[in-house]
Amino acid sequence: DPCQVTVTQPRFQEADYSMHTVFLTCAFSASGCSFSPPQVLWFRFLTNKHEDLCIPRCTDDKYKVHLLSGNKISLQINNVTVDDNAVYICGIAFSDSSSPHSKQTGDGTVLMKTEKQHSNGKLIFMIIASSLLFLYSTTVFTFFAVYKVGSK
């Protein structure tokens, strides 16, 4: 059985804090394989565990697989949070083939969702408020000192 599959994925994908949906891509090439469509599998590896996301069906509404033109596939991840930061691995399997090369995975895509940055406006407000409080305290202290010296 000459079926040979190669799977490629981008190494890294960053998602801005404002993004709610992310699409991870995967491409494959197959030579000598049957014309039947392959199974598309998605896994993710977190820090201490791995999860089967779509084997071959997705486990919940958070994930959806899209078959694009030209042997390209995407995994849609909905309601993305920083808890979704992981390595996502795409797998392609021609199950009707007995070749050991008919079932392959990509090297994985590292998804990194960034948290919302604190605005500089809050920092500027804190600096201005602290400065005004310092000036007020200094003024009150000066009035007390002048009053004490004047009353002697």
C-alpha positions in Angstrom: 0.0 0.0 0.0 1.8 3.2 -1.2 -0.4 5.7 0.7 1.8 8.5 2.1 0.4 11.5 4.0 2.2 14.7 5.0 0.7 17.2 7.4 1.9 20.8 7.9 0.8 23.4 10.5 2.0 26.9 11.4 4.2 26.7 14.5 2.6 29.7 16.3 -0.6 31.7 16.3 -1.3 34.6 18.6 -4.8 35.8 19.4 -5.4 39.3 20.6 -7.4 39.7 23.8 -10.3 41.2 21.8 -10.7 38.1 19.6 -13.5 35.7 20.5 -13.1 33.2 17.7 -9.8 31.7 16.3 -9.2 29.6 13.3 -6.1 27.3 13.3 -5.1 25.9 9.9 -3.7 22.6 8.8 -2.7 21.5 5.3 -2.0 17.9 4.1 -0.8 16.2 1.0 -1.6 12.6 0.1 0.0 10.4 -2.5 -1.0 6.9 -3.5 -4.0 7.1 -1.2 -7.6 6.2 -2.0 -9.9 8.9 -3.3 -12.2 8.6 -0.2 -12.0 11.6 2.1 -9.7 11.2 5.1 -10.6 11.4 8.7 -9.6 14.8 10.3 -8.5 14.6 13.9 -7.7 17.4 16.3 -6.0 17.2 19.7 -4.6 19.7 22.1 -1.8 19.4 24.7 -2.1 21.5 27.8 0.5 21.8 30.5 -0.4 18.6 32.3 -2.8 16.7 30.0 -4.0 16.2 26.5 -7.5 16.3 25.1 -9.2 14.8 22.1 -11.1 17.6 20.5 -12.4 16.3 17.3 -12.0 12.5 16.7 -13.6 12.5 14.2 -16.4 14.6 15.6 -15.9 17.6 17.9 -16.8 17.0 21.5 -18.8 20.2 22.1 -19.9 23.5 20.4 -16.6 25.2 21.3 -14.9 23.5 18.3 -15.8 23.1 14.7 -13.8 21.7 11.8 -14.0 23.3 8.4 -12.8 21.5 5.2 -11.4 24.2 2.9 -10.3 23.9 -0.7 -7.0 22.4 -1.7 -6.5 19.9 1.2 -6.7 22.6 3.8 -8.5 22.3 7.1 -9.2 24.7 9.9 -10.2 24.3 13.5 -12.6 27.0 14.7 -12.3 27.7 18.4 -15.2 29.7 19.9 -15.2 31.8 23.0 -11.4 31.7 23.2 -9.8 32.5 26.6 -6.3 32.3 28.0 -7.3 28.8 29.3 -7.2 27.7 25.6 -3.5 28.4 25.3 -2.1 25.1 24.3 -0.5 23.1 21.4 -3.1 22.1 18.9 -2.3 19.1 16.7 -4.0 18.2 13.4 -4.1 14.6 12.3 -5.1 13.1 9.0 -6.0 9.4 8.6 -6.9 7.4 5.5 -8.4 4.5 7.5 -8.9 2.3 4.5 -5.1 2.1 4.0 -2.8 -0.3 5.8 0.3 1.8 5.1 2.0 3.1 8.3 2.3 6.5 6.5 -1.4 6.8 5.9 -2.0 8.3 9.3 0.0 11.4 10.2 -0.1 14.4 12.5 1.4 17.8 12.1 4.0 19.2 14.5 1.4 21.3 16.3 0.4 25.0 16.5 1.0 26.9 19.7 -2.0 29.1 20.4 -1.3 32.1 22.6 -4.2 34.3 23.6 -3.0 37.5 25.3 -4.8 39.0 28.3 -6.2 42.5 28.1 -3.5 45.1 28.9 -4.3 47.6 31.6 -4.7 51.0 30.1 -2.2 53.7 30.6 -5.1 56.0 31.5 -5.4 54.3 34.9 -1.7 54.8 35.6 -1.9 58.5 34.6 -4.9 59.0 36.8 -3.1 57.4 39.8 -0.1 59.6 39.2 -2.2 62.8 39.0 -4.3 61.8 42.0 -1.2 61.0 44.1 0.4 64.3 43.1 -2.7 66.3 44.0 -2.9 64.5 47.4 0.7 65.3 48.1 0.2 69.0 47.2 -2.9 69.2 49.5 -1.0 67.5 52.4 2.0 69.8 52.0 -0.3 72.9 51.9 -2.2 71.8 55.0 1.1 71.1 56.8 2.5 74.5 55.8 -0.6 76.3 57.1 -0.3 74.5 60.5 3.4 75.3 60.7 2.8 79.0 59.9 -0.1 79.1 62.4 2.0 77.5 65.1 4.9 79.9 64.6 2.6 83.0 64.4 0.8 82.1 67.7 4.1 82.2 69.7 
